[in-house]
Amino acid sequence: MIRSMMFFQSLPALMTAFAACHEIIIIEGAGGAAEINLYHRDIVNTGMARHVKPPIILVGDIERGGVFASIYGTLELLPPDIKLLLPA
């Protein structure tokens, strides 16, 4: 936990340096974007979005079934500050 906290604290500076060298950065999350039980320690989904504030593109796999319900549920459970990062 201490290592992840150290990384999380250095994230804004790392992303600023990375962005200075690259025009486009693709950030891929992991697991579900709306796992509300993990928000307090999330780094790869809402945690990254809160630090970097990127435009978010939510992607689903229609081949697995239930994709529309999954996307709808994700959108409904996202915190308001993260919802603002989704295109209209």
C-alpha positions as CSV (number, residue, x, y, z in Angstrom):
1,M,0.0,0.0,0.0
2,I,2.8,2.4,0.8
3,R,4.4,1.9,-2.7
4,S,1.1,2.6,-4.4
5,M,0.6,5.8,-2.3
6,M,4.1,7.0,-3.2
7,F,3.4,6.3,-6.9
8,F,0.0,8.0,-6.6
9,Q,1.6,11.1,-5.1
10,S,4.2,11.4,-7.9
11,L,1.6,10.8,-10.7
12,P,0.8,14.4,-11.5
13,A,4.4,15.3,-12.1
14,L,5.1,12.1,-14.1
15,M,2.1,12.7,-16.3
16,T,3.0,16.3,-16.9
17,A,6.5,15.3,-18.0
18,F,5.1,12.5,-20.2
19,A,2.6,14.9,-21.8
20,A,5.4,17.3,-22.6
21,C,6.9,14.7,-24.8
22,H,3.8,13.2,-26.5
23,E,0.9,14.8,-28.3
24,I,-1.6,12.0,-27.5
25,I,-1.6,9.7,-24.5
26,I,-3.9,6.7,-24.2
27,I,-4.7,5.7,-20.7
28,E,-6.3,2.3,-20.3
29,G,-8.1,1.5,-17.0
30,A,-8.5,-1.9,-15.5
31,G,-11.6,-3.8,-14.3
32,G,-14.8,-1.9,-14.0
33,A,-14.7,1.9,-14.1
34,A,-17.5,2.2,-11.5
35,E,-16.3,-0.1,-8.8
36,I,-17.5,2.2,-6.0
37,N,-16.0,0.0,-3.3
38,L,-12.5,0.7,-4.6
39,Y,-12.7,4.5,-5.2
40,H,-10.8,5.3,-2.1
41,R,-7.7,3.4,-3.3
42,D,-8.2,3.3,-7.1
43,I,-5.3,4.4,-9.2
44,V,-6.1,3.1,-12.7
45,N,-9.6,4.3,-13.3
46,T,-11.1,7.1,-11.3
47,G,-7.9,7.9,-9.6
48,M,-6.0,8.5,-12.8
49,A,-8.9,10.4,-14.3
50,R,-9.0,12.7,-11.2
51,H,-5.4,13.6,-11.6
52,V,-5.1,13.9,-15.3
53,K,-8.6,14.9,-16.2
54,P,-8.5,13.3,-19.7
55,P,-11.5,13.1,-22.0
56,I,-12.9,9.6,-21.3
57,I,-14.1,7.1,-23.9
58,L,-16.1,4.3,-22.3
59,V,-15.7,1.1,-24.4
60,G,-17.8,-2.2,-24.1
61,D,-17.5,-5.6,-25.8
62,I,-20.9,-6.4,-27.5
63,E,-19.7,-10.0,-28.1
64,R,-19.8,-10.8,-24.4
65,G,-23.5,-9.9,-23.9
66,G,-25.0,-7.5,-21.5
67,V,-23.0,-4.7,-22.8
68,F,-25.8,-2.1,-22.8
69,A,-26.7,-2.8,-19.2
70,S,-23.1,-2.7,-18.3
71,I,-22.5,0.7,-19.9
72,Y,-25.7,2.1,-18.5
73,G,-24.8,0.9,-15.0
74,T,-21.3,2.3,-15.3
75,L,-22.6,5.7,-16.4
76,E,-25.1,5.8,-13.5
77,L,-22.5,4.9,-10.9
78,L,-19.7,7.2,-12.0
79,P,-19.0,10.1,-9.6
80,P,-20.2,13.5,-10.9
81,D,-16.6,14.8,-11.3
82,I,-15.7,11.8,-13.6
83,K,-19.0,12.1,-15.6
84,L,-17.9,15.6,-16.6
85,L,-15.0,14.1,-18.4
86,L,-17.2,12.1,-20.8
87,P,-18.0,13.7,-24.1
88,A,-21.6,15.0,-24.4
